[in-house]
Amino acid sequence: MTPLVLFDSLDLSKASNEDFYTTTEIIAEQTGNSYKVVSDRVRQYRTKLEAISPLQWHFKKAVVGHNGGGQMRKVYHLNKQQALSFVPLLENTEQVVNFTFALAEEFVNMEKELQSRKIARAVEKPKGVTLHQAISEWVHFPRHSNTWHTIFRSLLATTVTGLTKKQIQARDTDWRKEKTLLDLLDSEEMERYKMLEGIAIAMIEAGSDYAPIKTAIKATMTTKKAHADSLATDA
């Protein structure tokens, strides 16, 4: 099956969302239009497409007939925004509509795969970056500044204990402001905390926003708890 979205990097984890593209060949094939119709339409709307991003292209020999002869033709590359703006400009057939939705879904899938690869690469890096350092250097840090440190530590502590922040604080009747939630975790909870901290650091370094990190942290503990309950039942 012809891929709908391409990228040039041999290592996807080193790519970026801007590296993903589709081509005028793919668009022509998937929409039932001739290559000439699609490429002519690109040239017609070139100014608008280049207002989004400079157009990229490569030359490819177009095979014609059984003897394999043909001319070189320019194959345009369209990134996500260009492609999803351009395809609806073609004749609005059911095939064009279906391709538009399939193309949008494939761009999203590629972006998710890219994020997963970057997280995997980040996890493989030598340890040494602290959660505090990772948050301070995070691309989303300016949004809430130092408040992020409290948000992340509360997320991890409440996740490993299954308690609210106030419930954790209530473990110690002599709760003082200089104490942290980590001071009130037992050894087993601290082990789980360190495990989740590693996941958080990896996702922060991969540039993930907070919502996916929170989901991954919660899902990890839910999966581990379900596995532990299953083992206990089997025993």
Secondary structure, DSSP 8 states (H G I E B T S, - for coil): ---SSB---SSGGG--GGG-BEEHHHHHHHHT--HHHHHHHHHHTHHHHHHHS--EEEEEEEEETTTTEEEEEEEEEE-HHHHHHHGGGS---HHHHHHHHHHHHHHHHHHHHHHHHHHHHHHHS-S---HHHHHHT-TTHHHHTTHHHHHHHHHHHHHHHSS-HHHHHTT-TT--TT--GGGG--HHHHHHHHHHHHHHHHHHHTT--HHHHHHHHHHHHHHHHHHHHHHHHH-
